[in-house]
Amino acid sequence: MSKYIVQHTGYPIVGRSIRPDEWKVYSQHDTASAAAKAISRAQAHLDNGSWDDHYRIMHNGRDVTSQVMTELADKRLDSIARRFASRR
């Protein structure tokens, strides 16, 4: 089974692209949602609007961060809509 690999830089980078050699493995997961949760846990200590690191989710050699986060947000919205509809 292919793993979802969470990578991070370990420090903030501003004003330039992140070089490939700056990405380090943070964790590995069997599912995309577990990888996204790992990023959320890593950022839990931050205040709203602040940051201290860059993260991305890699799968089969591709950056899938945006796709994973969008799919999870869509699932959350669908779940909220179902709960709201069931209350009517």
C-alpha positions, 0 to 999 in steps of 0.5 A, spaced: 500 500 500 502 506 498 503 511 504 501 518 504 507 522 507 507 528 510 513 533 509 515 539 513 521 544 512 522 545 519 522 553 519 518 558 516 521 560 509 518 567 506 520 570 499 522 564 495 520 557 493 522 551 497 527 547 495 526 540 494 532 538 499 529 542 504 523 538 505 523 533 510 519 527 512 514 528 518 510 522 518 507 517 514 500 514 514 496 509 510 490 514 509 490 521 506 485 523 512 490 521 517 496 525 514 491 531 514 490 530 521 497 529 523 498 536 520 492 539 524 495 536 530 502 539 528 499 546 527 494 546 534 499 550 538 498 556 533 494 562 534 489 564 529 493 566 522 500 564 525 505 559 522 511 556 524 513 551 518 510 549 511 507 542 510 505 538 504 502 531 503 505 527 498 503 520 495 506 516 489 511 522 488 506 527 487 504 533 492 496 532 493 495 537 499 490 541 496 486 535 493 486 532 500 484 538 504 479 540 499 476 533 499 476 533 507 472 539 507 467 537 502 466 531 506 465 535 512 460 540 509 456 534 506 456 531 513 453 538 516 448 538 511 446 531 512 445 533 520 441 539 518 437 536 513 435 530 518 433 536 524 427 538 519 
